[in-house]
Amino acid sequence: MYGTDDRRGGRRARARLAATGAVLSTAMLLAGCSSSGDDDDGEGDGGKEARQPASTQTPYWVDPKGSAAQQVDSYRDEDKSSQAELIERIARHPAGHWVDYEDPEGDTRRVTDAAEKADRSALLVLYNIPHRDCGQYSKGGAADGNAYRAWVDKVAKGIGDRKATVIVEPDSIPHLLDEGCTPQQFHEERYQLLNETVGKLKKLPGTTVYVDAGNPDWVRDPGGLVEPLNRAGIAQADGFALNVSNYQTTRSNTAYGRKVSQMVGNKPFVIDTSRNGNGPIEGAQDEESWCNPDGRALGESPTTKTGDKRVDAYLWIKRPGESDGECKGGPKAGKWWPKYALDLVRNAKG
C-alpha cells in the first residue's frame, strides 16, 4: 500500500552538473532537518487530543490518527510518560500525507475534508511516478504513463475545491540527472507527466503546487536544474521544494534555493526540515549514509514564518520517525520506527 510499505527510501545519489547541465558524476546523498514547536490551539479529528498548532504559525492540518499520535497513545497506555512526551513533539506538528496508491481519490478526500473542518490546509505528497527510485528501497510507481495520469486525476478529484498544498514527486527530476538511474527512453515521458500534473493541480481553485528540486548536495550546480524544472512545469507551479527526506541544513538549502529561484522566474520555495537539525553526516564512508543515519535530529518546526520572502515555509514533508528503508536495523521504507523517532527528538536542539 502506498504510504506504508513502499513510501520513500530517501535521497540515493546526487548528480554533479556543469553549467551546461551535463552530468559529471554520481554520488550518494546526505540530508536533513527539524525541531520542536508551538502550542496547540485547535480541535483534532476522530476524538483524539487536540493537536492543531497555532494557525498564525502554520496553516496545515495535523493528522490526529497519524503514526506519531498513535505511538503517543500507546506509550501512555503503557505508562511510559517520558517517551509519550517526546513523541508528542512530533505528533503535534503537521507532516506531509503521502497519497495512497490504491485509493487516491478516497484517501485525498478524507484528508482534505478533515483539514477543511479544522479550518486548515492539507499538505499532500505525490509519489507514484513510473520507474520511481532507481530500483532501490522505494522502487515502484504507476505501471505506465496512462496509469499515472489516471491516478493524478483521482487525486485532483479528491482535492476538489478544498485547500491543499501539494509536493509533486520527490526525486523525480534529480533522478533523471543521475546517470544510470532512470532509463533514457522514459525521460521525455516523465517531464511530460510532471508538466501535466502541475497543470491539472493548478486548475483547482485552492491548490498550491511545489515541484521537487532535490537538495544542495545532489545537483550541486543550481544551473543544471533550470532546464529540467522548466520542462517539468515550474512556470505554472507556485514554486519548488528542497531537501525532501534529506538532511542538508536549512541554511545551505536557503542559499541554494535563492540561486535556483533567480534562474526560474524568482519562484519561492519550501524546505523539508523534518530531520535536518544536526545536518548531514560529514565525511561518512557509508555508501548508504542517506539511509537512517545515526545522530540526526528534528529541525525547525513547520511554519510559514520563515523571515525570508523567498522561503514560503519550513515543512515536515518526510514524516519524522518513518524509516528510509531496510538499513541499519530499520523496517521497510515508510514504516514507523519508534526508536528512530525518539532519537530524532532527543537529539533536537531546544
N, C-alpha and C positions, 0 to 999 in steps of 0.2 A: 504494500500500500504506500502511496506517495506520502511523504512526510513522516514516515516511521522507519521502516527497514532501510529505505533507499534514498534518504534525503541527500545531504551533501557531505562529501569527504573533505572539503576544504580546497585550498589552492595547491595544486601539484607542482606546476612548473611555471617559470617566468620566461617570457621572450625578451631578449635584449635587442632593441631595434636601433638601427642607424637613423639619421634624419630622414632618409628616404622611406623609412618604414620597413626595410628589409630585415629579416630575422638574422641575427648574428649568432645567437647561442640560446640554449635552453638550460634552465637550472631549476632546482626545487624551490618552492615558495616558502616564505615565512608569513607571519601575520599577527593581528592583534587588536584588543580593545576592552574597555568599560569599567565603571564603578557603581556606587550605590546612590540612593535617590531621595525623592520628595515625599511629603506627607500625602496620605490618601485622602480623597475628598468626595468620592462618588460611590454609587452602588454597583456591585458586581452583578453577575448573571447566574441563574441556577441556584440561588440560595447560599452561595459561598460568601466568605468575608469580603467586605468592600475593599477593592484594591486599585481603583482608578486613581492615578496620580493627578495632581492639580492641572486643570486644563490650561492654566497660564504657562505651564512648563512644557507640556506635550499634548497634542490633540488626539493621540492614539489610544485605542481601546486595549485594556488589559484582559486577557482571557482568564476568567476565574476557574476554569477547568483545565488549564494548561499543566504540563508535567511538573513544573516547579510548585504550583499551587497544590497539586495532589501530593507531592512529596512533603510539603509543609503539614498538611492534614495528617499524613501517615506518621510523621515524626511526633506530632502532638498526641496522636492516639497511643504511641509507644512511650509517652512521657520523656521524649528526647527534646526538651525545650530549647537547649542551646543550638542543636542542629536546625530545629524549626526556625529559630530566629535568623540564622544565617541564610537559609534558603529563601526566607521571606524577602530578603534583599534582592533576590531575583524575581520572585513571584509578583511583587508589587509594581513592576515596571512592564510597559508594553514591549512585545517582541514580535518579530515577523511571523506571519502564518504562511507556511509553505503549502500552497494549494494542492489538494488531493488529486491523485492521478485518475482514480476510478469514478469519482462523482464530483467533478469540478464545479458544476452548477449548484448542487445542493450544499456542498462544503462552503463555497464562496457566499452563498445566500445566508447560510447560518451565521457566518462571521460578520458580514456587513449588516445584517438585521440586528444582531446583538450590539454592534458598535453604534448603530443609529439610535437604539433605545437608550443607550448610555450617553447620547449626545457626543459621540466621539467618531473618529475616522478609523477604518480598518487599515492595517498595514499588511499587505499581501506580497508574497514572493512567487513568481512563476519560475518553475524549474523542471521543464519537461521537454526541452528541445531535443530533436532526434540526434543520436550519436553523442550523447552527453558524456562529459567527464573522462574522455580519453580511455575508456575501458577500465577505469580504476574503481575505488570503493563505491562511488555513486554513479556508476555506469548505468545506462538505460535511456529513458526518454521515450517519447512517442515513436510509434512504429515507422512513420514516414511523415513527409510534409503535410499531406492532407489530413492525417490523423491529428497532427499538432494544430492545424487550423481549426478543426472541429472542436478540439479541447479548449482552445482560446475562446472560441465563440461561446462555449458554455460558461467559461469564466466570466466573460463580459455580461452574459445574461444574468448570472448570479449576482453581479455587482449592481446592475441596473442604474438607477439614478441616486443611489446612496454614495456617501463619501468613502473614498478609498485612495490609498497611496500604494502603487504597485512597483516593485523592483523586478525588472524584466531580465530573466535568465542569467543569473550569476555564472561566470566563467565563459559564457558562450562566445564573446568576442576575443578575449585573450587566448582562448584555446585555438582559435583559427590562426593565431600568430605563432603558436608553438609548433615548430617543425616536427612532423611525425605524429601529431596528435589527431586532429580531425582530418580524414581523407580529403584530398583536394577536390574530388568530384562533388563534395557536399558543401563547399564553401559558399558558392553563389546562392544555393537554396537557403542556407542559414541566414545570410544577410537579408534575403527576401522575406523570410519568415519573421525575423526581428522587426523589419520595417513595417510589415503588415500588422504585426501585433501592436506596435506603438500606435499606428493609425487607428486601429479598432478601439483601443482603450481610450484614446484621446477624443473619440466621438461621444464617450459617456460624459454626462454633464458634471459629475462630481469627482472625477478620477484624475489623480496626479501620477505622472509616469517618470520613472528614472531608469535609464539603460545602464547595465553594469559595465564598468570600465576597469576592472581588476584592482591592482594596488601598486604603490610606488616601487615595489621590489619585483614586479612581474614584467610589465612592459616599461623598461627603465627610461626610454626616450618618450616623453609625452607626445611628441610629434608623430610617433608611429601609430597612435590611436586615432588621429584625426580622420583619415580616410575611412577606416573601419567604422567609427562612430557615425560618420555621415551616411555611409551605406546602410547602417542599421536604423536610421531614422532619428538621430539626435535632434535634428531641426524641428521635428514635430513634438519631441518629448519635452518635459519640463526641466530635465537635467540628467545627471548621471550619478551613479553610485560607486563608491570606492570601499575597498577593504572587506568585502563580504566574506565572512567565515575566515578572516585572516587576522594578523596580529600586529601589523605595522602601526606605529604610533599615530595619534591624532595630528600631531604637529607635522609629521612627514606627509601624511595624507592631505593635509590642508595646503601645504606648499606645492605639492604635486598637482592637486586639483585646480589650483589657481592657474597653473601653466596650461593644463588641458583646457580649462574654461576659456582662456583668451583665444584659443585656436578653434573653438566650436561655438562662436557667437556669444561668448560671455555667459554661457549656461551655468546655473548654480549646481551644487552637488550635495550629496549626503554621505556621511561616513559611518560605517559599521564600527561601533565602539564596544561591542559585546564582550570582547576578550583581549583588548589591547592595552590594558592598564600597565603591564610590565613590558610592552613592546614585544618584538620577536626575539627568539633565541639568537644570540650573537655568536658567530664563529662556530656554529654547530656542524659536526661532521655527519650527523644523521641525515640520510637522504630523504627521510620522511619527517623532517623537523616541523613540517606544517601540520602533522597529524597528531593530535592530542599531546602537544608538547607540555612538559612539566613546568611548574613555576609561573604559569600565566595567571592573569587577574582580570576581573571586570574593569572596564574603562569608564568613561563618562556616562552618566545616566542619560537615557533618552530625553532629548529636549530639542525644541526649536529655537531656544535662546542661546545661540552659539556665539554671538558677538561678532560675527563675520558675515557680511552681506552676501558673500559667495557660498557660504555653507548653510544650506537650508535647515539641516538637522543633524544631530548625532542620534543614530538609531541602533537598536539591537536587532539586526536583521537575522543573523545566525542566533538561534536561541541558546543562551548560555546554559551549559550543563548537558547539551546533547553532543554525542560523540562525532568525531570526524571520520571514524572508520575503525576497522578491527586491527588496531595497532596499539602497542604499549598497554595491553590489557583491556582496551576499550571494546564496547559492543559494536554492533553494526552501525554504519553511518546514519545519523538522525535519531538514534536511540538515546533515551535519557540515561545519564550516568551520574548517580548521586555523589560518588566520590569526587569526580572531576568538578561538579558543581560546587561542592563545599570548598575545594581548593581555590576555585576562582574567587569566591567571596573572601576567604581567609587571606588571600594574597592581595586583595584590593587595597588601595590607598584611601583611607578615610572611610 
